[in-house]
Amino acid sequence: MDNMELIEKWLEFKTMNQGKSEKTAVKYRLYLERLVTYCEANNIQLLEISTDHLEVFTGVYLFKQNELGPRTRRTVVAAVRGFYGWCYKKKLIAINPADSIQYPKAPTKVPVAFPLDAAEKLIWAPDLTEFTGVRDAAILSLLIGCGFRVSGLVRLNESNLMWSSEAGRELLTIKVMEKGDKERLVPVPDEARLLLRAYLGHEYLKTVNRDVGMGDRVLFISTRNRHVMAGDLYGEVLRLGPHSINNLIIKHGEKLNIPREYLHPHALRHLYGVELTEDSVDVLDRMTLMGQSDVKSAEIYSHIGQRKLRKLVDASNPLSKMSTPVSDLSKILQQDKKT
C-alpha cells in the first residue's frame, strides 16, 4: 500500500467511523499530501519519520513557507497526530512520532457582535410590500432570533420546519445542519415564526417550483440567477447561497449607515450569543442552542456581554459608595436614563 492509499484509508476511517465531515477530510488530505512531499524532499519514509522532522514540518516548513497562522496550523497538527495515532493503533508503526507534537496556541479573538439597537433597525429595513422584503425579513429574523450559522440557514428545506402546538399556540422548531454536518433542534421565537409564515404564505412563492425531490422544497429562494436560463430556474437552482445572504445584510445595513464591520451573518450570530449570556443562560444551554461542542467557544461571549457587568459595576464599584465632585451629576444622568 503506497502513501496516498494509506492516507485515504485513514480518511475513510475518520469520515465513516468518527463522523468527520468531507470538508474536514479535504483539509486533512491537503496537509498530509504536503507531508508526503516533505518526506520525499528529505528522503524520509512516511512511516519512519522522526518527531523532530514532524516538528519542523508542522512548524517552520508550513508556518514560514506557506505563511500559515496558528489556527490553520492547529488543523495541520490535528491531521498529523490523527494519522500517526491511527497507524500506531493499527500496528503499522512501533512508536508514534506525533504523540508529543503540540498544538500551537492561537490568540483568542473577541467576536464582533451586532449591536442590539442596530439589529432592531435592520429587521425593519426590508420592504414588506415586496416578496423579497418579506423573504429578507424572515431570513434576518432567523439569523437574529436563532443564531444560525449561514451555512445552516442556506441548507434549510421545508422538511426542516417542525410545526407543533401547545395550549392552542403554534410552535416552530427548526432542524438545522451546520458545522461538521451536525444536526440540532432550535426553538424559533414567535416573531421569527410569524415572519416565516408570512414568507411561506406569499403569493409569489406559489408561482415557482421549489421541489427538490421526496416531496421536499427549498426554503429560501432567489428570484433571479444570471447564470441560468429562466426556464431552468427551479428546484435546487433557486436556493439562496451564503454570498446572497451576506449581500442582503450589507444592502439593508448600508441604507441605515450601520458600520460595515457588523454587516455579516456571523455578527448576528454573535448577537444571539451575547444576549443569551446577558440573560444568564447556562453555558451548557448556550452550547446546545448555538450548536457548539467546545465550552471555550460558548464562554467567549462572557467577554462581550457588558450590560449585566455594567449594572454590577454601577451598583457596587467603590466610587458609587462615596461622594465625588460629580456624584450629583451622575445621579441625575442615571435618573434621566430610567425616565
C-alpha positions in Angstrom: 0.0 0.0 0.0 1.5 3.3 -1.0 1.4 6.5 1.0 -1.7 8.0 -0.6 -3.6 4.8 -0.3 -2.7 4.7 3.4 -3.8 8.3 3.9 -7.1 7.5 2.1 -7.7 4.5 4.4 -7.3 6.8 7.4 -9.6 9.5 6.0 -12.2 6.8 5.3 -11.9 5.8 9.0 -12.3 9.5 10.1 -15.4 10.0 7.9 -17.1 6.7 8.2 -16.3 5.7 11.8 -15.8 9.0 13.5 -18.3 11.1 11.6 -15.9 13.8 10.4 -17.2 15.9 7.6 -16.0 15.7 4.0 -14.7 19.3 4.3 -12.5 18.3 7.2 -11.3 15.3 5.2 -10.3 17.6 2.3 -8.2 19.8 4.7 -6.6 16.7 6.3 -5.8 15.2 2.8 -4.2 18.5 1.7 -1.8 18.7 4.6 -0.9 15.1 4.6 -0.2 15.3 0.8 2.2 18.1 1.8 3.8 15.9 4.4 4.4 13.2 1.7 6.1 15.9 -0.4 8.2 17.0 2.6 9.2 13.3 3.2 10.2 12.8 -0.4 12.3 16.0 -0.5 14.2 14.8 2.6 14.5 11.1 1.6 12.3 10.0 4.5 9.8 7.2 4.6 6.3 8.4 5.7 6.1 5.7 8.4 9.7 6.2 9.5 9.6 9.9 10.1 11.0 11.2 13.4 9.4 13.5 15.9 12.0 16.2 15.1 11.0 16.1 11.4 7.3 16.3 12.3 8.0 19.4 14.5 9.8 21.0 11.5 7.0 20.2 9.1 4.2 21.5 11.4 6.3 24.5 12.4 9.0 26.1 10.2 8.1 24.2 7.0 4.5 25.2 6.8 4.4 28.3 9.0 7.2 30.2 7.2 7.0 28.8 3.7 3.2 29.0 3.4 2.6 31.8 6.0 0.0 29.7 7.9 -1.3 31.3 11.1 -1.7 29.4 14.4 -5.3 28.5 13.8 -4.6 26.8 10.4 -1.5 25.1 11.9 -3.8 23.5 14.6 -5.6 21.7 11.7 -2.2 20.5 10.4 -1.2 19.2 13.8 -4.7 17.5 14.2 -4.1 15.8 10.8 -0.6 14.6 11.7 -1.5 13.5 15.2 -4.6 11.7 14.0 -2.9 9.9 11.1 0.1 8.6 13.1 -2.1 7.7 16.1 -4.2 5.6 13.8 -1.1 4.0 12.3 0.2 3.2 15.8 -3.1 1.5 16.8 -3.1 -0.5 13.5 0.5 -1.6 14.5 1.9 -0.1 11.3 4.5 1.7 13.3 6.2 0.7 16.6 6.4 4.2 18.0 4.1 7.1 17.5 6.3 10.0 16.3 3.4 12.6 16.6 2.4 11.8 20.1 4.4 14.7 21.6 3.6 17.2 18.8 2.0 20.2 20.5 -0.9 22.3 19.2 0.1 25.9 18.6 -1.6 28.5 20.8 -4.0 30.7 18.9 -4.8 34.1 20.2 -8.4 34.5 21.5 -10.3 36.8 19.2 -13.3 38.5 20.8 -16.1 38.3 18.2 -17.8 41.4 16.9 -21.4 41.3 17.9 -24.1 43.2 16.0 -25.4 46.0 18.4 -28.9 45.2 19.6 -30.3 48.7 18.6 -28.8 48.3 15.1 -30.3 44.9 14.8 -33.7 46.3 15.6 -33.4 48.9 12.8 -32.2 46.1 10.4 -35.2 43.9 11.0 -37.4 46.9 10.0 -35.4 47.7 6.9 -36.9 45.2 4.3 -39.9 46.5 2.3 -42.7 44.1 3.4 -44.8 45.2 0.4 -42.5 43.2 -1.8 -41.7 39.4 -1.9 -38.0 39.9 -1.5 -38.6 42.2 1.5 -40.7 39.6 3.3 -38.1 36.9 2.5 -35.3 39.1 3.8 -37.2 39.9 7.0 -37.7 36.2 7.6 -34.1 35.4 7.0 -32.9 38.2 9.3 -35.3 37.1 12.0 -33.8 33.5 11.9 -30.2 34.8 12.0 -31.0 37.2 14.9 -33.5 35.1 16.8 -31.9 31.6 16.4 -28.2 32.3 16.0 -27.9 30.2 12.9 -24.7 29.9 11.0 -25.2 31.0 7.4 -24.1 27.5 6.2 -27.1 26.0 8.1 -29.6 28.7 7.0 -29.0 28.2 3.3 -29.4 24.4 3.5 -32.9 24.7 5.0 -35.7 22.9 3.2 -39.4 23.0 4.3 -38.9 19.5 5.8 -36.6 21.1 8.4 -39.6 23.1 9.8 -41.2 21.2 12.6 -44.6 22.7 13.4 -46.5 21.9 16.6 -48.9 23.4 19.0 -49.3 23.7 22.8 -52.3 25.1 24.6 -53.6 26.5 21.3 -50.4 28.2 20.5 -48.5 27.4 17.3 -44.9 26.5 17.9 -42.0 26.1 15.5 -38.7 24.2 15.9 -36.1 24.1 13.1 -33.8 21.1 12.5 -30.7 22.7 11.1 -27.5 21.0 9.9 -24.4 23.1 10.2 -20.7 22.8 11.1 -19.4 19.3 10.6 -22.8 18.2 9.3 -24.1 18.0 12.8 -27.9 18.4 13.3 -29.5 20.3 16.1 -33.0 21.4 17.0 -33.6 25.1 17.6 -36.8 26.6 19.1 -37.9 29.5 17.0 -39.1 32.8 18.6 -42.7 33.8 17.8 -41.5 36.9 15.9 -39.4 34.8 13.6 -42.2 32.2 13.3 -44.7 34.8 12.2 -42.3 36.4 9.6 -41.6 32.9 8.3 -45.3 32.2 8.0 -45.7 35.5 6.0 -43.0 34.4 3.7 -44.4 30.9 3.2 -47.9 32.3 2.5 -46.7 34.9 0.0 -48.5 34.6 -3.4 -45.2 34.8 -5.4 -43.9 31.6 -3.7 -46.8 29.7 -5.2 -45.7 30.6 -8.7 -42.3 28.9 -8.6 -41.2 25.3 -8.5 -39.1 24.7 -5.4 -39.2 20.9 -5.5 -36.0 19.0 -4.7 -37.5 15.5 -4.6 -39.1 13.3 -2.0 -41.9 15.9 -1.5 -39.4 18.4 -0.1 -38.9 22.0 -1.2 -36.1 24.7 -0.9 -36.9 27.2 1.8 -35.3 30.4 0.9 -35.1 31.2 -2.8 -33.6 33.7 -5.2 -35.8 35.5 -7.7 -33.2 35.6 -10.4 -29.9 33.8 -11.4 -27.8 35.4 -14.1 -26.1 32.1 -14.8 -29.2 30.1 -15.5 -31.9 30.5 -18.3 -35.3 31.5 -17.0 -36.8 28.1 -17.9 -34.2 26.3 -15.8 -34.8 28.4 -12.7 -36.4 25.8 -10.4 -35.6 23.4 -7.6 -32.1 23.4 -6.2 -31.1 26.2 -8.6 -33.4 28.6 -6.7 -31.6 28.2 -3.4 -30.0 31.3 -2.0 -26.3 30.9 -1.2 -24.1 32.3 1.6 -22.9 35.1 -0.7 -26.5 36.3 -1.3 -27.3 36.2 2.4 -24.2 38.3 3.1 -25.2 40.8 0.3 -28.7 41.3 1.6 -27.4 42.1 5.1 -25.0 44.7 3.5 -27.7 46.1 1.3 -30.1 46.8 4.2 -27.4 47.7 6.7 -25.7 50.3 4.4 -29.1 52.1 4.0 -29.1 52.5 7.7 -25.5 53.6 7.9 -24.6 50.6 10.1 -20.8 50.2 10.2 -19.6 47.7 7.7 -17.7 45.6 10.4 -21.2 44.5 11.6 -22.7 43.7 8.3 -22.1 39.9 8.0 -24.2 36.9 9.2 -21.8 35.9 11.9 -22.1 39.2 13.7 -25.8 38.4 14.1 -25.0 35.0 15.4 -22.7 36.7 17.9 -25.5 39.0 19.0 -27.6 35.9 19.8 -24.7 34.5 21.9 -24.3 37.8 23.7 -28.0 38.2 24.5 -28.1 34.6 25.9 -25.1 35.5 28.1 -26.6 38.8 29.2 -29.7 36.9 30.4 -27.6 34.5 32.4 -28.5 31.4 30.2 -26.4 28.5 31.5 -23.3 27.8 29.4 -24.4 24.2 28.6 -27.7 25.5 27.4 -25.9 28.2 25.3 -23.8 25.4 23.7 -26.9 23.4 22.9 -28.8 26.4 21.4 -25.7 27.6 19.4 -24.6 24.2 18.3 -21.2 24.4 20.0 -19.1 21.5 21.2 -16.4 23.4 22.9 -17.2 25.2 26.2 -14.5 27.8 25.4 -16.5 28.8 22.3 -19.6 29.5 24.4 -17.6 31.2 27.2 -16.1 33.8 24.9 -19.5 35.6 24.9 -18.9 36.3 28.6 -16.2 38.7 27.4 -18.5 40.8 25.4 -21.7 40.6 27.5 -21.4 44.0 29.0 -24.9 45.2 30.1 -25.1 42.9 33.1 -21.5 43.7 34.1 -22.2 47.4 33.8 -25.2 47.2 36.1 -23.0 45.4 38.7 -20.3 48.0 38.3 -22.7 50.9 38.7 -24.1 49.4 41.9 -21.0 48.0 43.5 -17.9 49.9 42.5 -16.2 52.0 45.2 -17.0 55.3 43.6 -20.7 54.6 43.8 -20.3 54.3 47.6 -18.6 57.6 48.2 -19.1 61.3 47.5 -17.2 62.6 44.4 -17.1 66.0 42.6 -19.6 64.6 40.1 -21.8 62.3 42.2 -24.8 64.6 42.0 -24.5 64.9 38.2 -24.1 61.1 37.9 -27.3 60.5 39.9 -29.2 63.0 37.6 -27.9 61.2 34.5 -28.8 57.8 35.8 -32.3 59.1 36.7 -32.7 60.5 33.2 -31.9 57.1 31.7 -34.7 55.5 33.8 -37.2 58.0 32.7 
